[in-house]
Amino acid sequence: MSKSRVLKITIIVCLIIIVIDQLSKVLITKYVPQRIGNDYFAIETTTNTGMAFGFNSGNAKNILLSVFVLFIIITFIKNQREQLEPRVLVAISMALGGGLSNIIDRIFRGGVLDFIKIPIVPNFNIADLCICLGWLLLVVFLIIYTKKEGVFSAQK
């Protein structure tokens, strides 16, 4: 895929995710009281200063680790741009856009604003959803690719 097409897809997907995530957080903080909903789905705001699911909470180095991971993803996209299929690029860009939006929170809010509450799962937000969905899609695409290409089949 051409460099300009990779750049366009990546930027568009990232911007869409960042805008939707940041807008949802602004609207939630402005119009929703502390909690609305029931035991199965609620809007309940919390601030996560840790990594995923609150891991390593309160550590100021979390932002550095996040930036490092995003740098690795950007470097991967740059180095593999000619081999990336559009669907794989979209999946990677979803994870990148979600990560960038959460970094914006860390910088301007002091932590990530999480507000979606469902049973068993810690509170999360749109960016977290895009990160998880992006990585899940990558795994699915990898499984499809390895089956199609017979990567792990026995050699005769």
DAWOFEN-V604012 format. One record per backbone hydrogen bond with DSSP energy under -0.5 kcal/mol. NH is the residue of the N-H (numbers start at 0). CO is the residue of the C=O. E is the energy in kcal/mol with one decimal. If there is no record, write none. Layout:
# DAWOFEN-V604012
NH CO E
NH CO E
This chain:
# DAWOFEN-V604012
5 1 -2.4
6 2 -2.3
7 3 -2.4
8 4 -2.6
9 5 -2.6
10 6 -2.6
11 7 -2.7
12 8 -2.6
13 9 -2.5
14 10 -2.8
15 11 -2.4
16 12 -2.2
17 13 -2.8
18 14 -2.8
19 15 -2.4
20 16 -2.8
21 17 -2.9
22 18 -2.6
23 19 -2.3
24 20 -1.9
25 21 -2.2
26 22 -2.6
27 23 -2.4
28 24 -2.4
29 25 -1.8
30 26 -2.8
31 27 -2.0
32 30 -0.5
35 42 -2.0
37 40 -2.4
41 116 -2.4
42 35 -3.1
43 41 -0.7
43 114 -2.2
44 33 -1.2
45 113 -2.6
47 45 -0.5
47 111 -3.2
48 46 -0.7
50 54 -4.1
53 50 -1.9
54 51 -1.8
56 53 -1.1
58 55 -1.5
59 57 -0.6
61 58 -1.8
62 59 -0.7
64 60 -2.2
65 61 -2.6
66 62 -2.4
67 63 -2.3
68 64 -2.4
69 65 -2.4
70 66 -2.4
71 67 -2.0
72 68 -2.1
73 69 -2.6
74 70 -2.5
75 71 -2.4
76 72 -2.5
77 73 -2.5
78 74 -2.6
79 75 -2.3
80 76 -0.7
80 77 -0.5
82 79 -1.5
83 79 -1.2
88 84 -2.5
89 85 -2.5
90 86 -2.0
91 87 -2.5
92 88 -2.6
93 89 -2.0
94 90 -1.7
95 91 -2.3
96 92 -3.1
97 93 -2.3
98 94 -2.2
99 95 -2.7
100 96 -2.3
101 97 -2.1
102 98 -1.9
103 99 -2.1
104 100 -1.8
105 101 -2.2
106 102 -2.4
107 103 -2.7
108 104 -3.3
109 104 -0.9
109 105 -0.5
110 104 -0.9
111 47 -2.9
113 45 -2.9
113 111 -0.7
114 123 -2.0
115 123 -3.2
116 41 -2.8
116 114 -0.6
117 115 -0.5
117 120 -0.6
120 117 -0.9
120 118 -0.6
123 115 -1.7
128 124 -2.1
129 125 -2.4
130 126 -2.5
131 127 -2.6
132 128 -2.6
133 129 -2.7
134 130 -2.3
135 131 -2.5
136 132 -2.7
137 133 -1.9
138 134 -2.1
139 135 -2.4
140 136 -3.0
141 137 -2.3
142 138 -2.5
143 139 -2.6
144 140 -2.7
145 141 -2.8
146 142 -2.2
147 143 -2.7
148 144 -2.9
149 145 -0.9
150 145 -1.6
152 149 -1.0
